[in-house]
Amino acid sequence: MKARHGISENLEACHTATVEGYVVEGHVPADLIQRLLRERPEVAGLAVPGMPARSPGMDGAGGGPYQVLTFTRDGRTTVYATR
């Protein structure tokens, strides 16, 4: 599923979902998925690579900020938000 949706190894996380034509990879906060669906940028989806502490569902102590990235099917990424 990850390869089919253009998720490169550097973006991989534990969960992959699709919503309204976008791919959501990893522990992406729900409010950012809602923002994605409102704004409708020309990207394949959002990703939180790995399993960073403090991301939704990974509520462990410690860890610094993590980035939520947009990605395109040709492998370009940009920072969508920092949490």
C-alpha positions in Angstrom: 0.0 0.0 0.0 2.8 2.4 0.8 4.5 1.9 -2.5 1.3 2.2 -4.4 0.6 5.6 -2.9 4.1 7.0 -3.4 5.3 6.8 0.2 9.1 6.7 0.1 11.1 4.9 2.8 12.1 8.2 4.4 8.4 8.9 5.0 7.3 5.5 6.3 5.5 5.1 9.6 3.4 2.5 11.1 -0.1 3.4 9.7 -1.3 4.3 6.3 -4.7 5.6 5.4 -6.5 7.3 2.6 -9.1 10.1 2.9 -10.8 11.9 0.1 -8.0 11.2 -2.4 -5.2 12.0 0.0 -2.8 9.6 1.8 -2.1 10.0 5.5 1.0 8.3 6.7 1.8 7.9 10.4 0.6 9.7 13.5 -0.8 12.9 11.8 -2.8 15.1 14.1 -6.5 15.1 13.2 -6.7 18.9 13.0 -4.0 18.9 10.3 -6.0 16.3 8.3 -9.0 18.6 8.6 -6.9 21.5 7.4 -5.6 19.4 4.4 -9.2 18.7 3.4 -10.2 22.4 3.7 -7.2 23.7 1.8 -6.9 21.0 -0.8 -3.2 21.6 -1.7 -1.8 19.8 -4.8 0.0 17.1 -2.8 -0.3 13.3 -2.4 -0.8 13.6 1.3 0.6 14.2 4.8 3.2 12.2 6.7 4.8 12.0 10.1 7.8 9.7 9.5 8.6 7.1 12.2 6.8 7.2 15.5 7.9 10.5 17.3 7.2 10.9 20.9 4.4 13.4 21.6 2.6 12.7 18.3 -1.0 11.5 18.6 -1.1 8.0 20.1 2.6 8.3 21.1 2.0 10.4 24.2 5.3 9.5 25.9 7.3 12.1 27.8 10.4 13.7 26.2 11.1 14.1 22.6 11.3 17.4 20.9 9.0 18.9 18.3 8.2 16.8 15.2 7.3 17.8 11.7 4.3 17.0 9.7 5.2 16.9 6.0 3.4 17.2 2.7 4.6 14.9 0.0 4.1 14.6 -3.8 4.1 11.5 -5.9 7.5 12.4 -7.3 9.1 12.5 -3.9 9.1 16.2 -3.0 8.4 17.1 0.6 7.7 20.3 2.5 7.0 21.1 6.1 3.2 21.5 6.7 3.4 22.0 10.4 5.7 21.6 13.4 4.2 20.3 16.6 
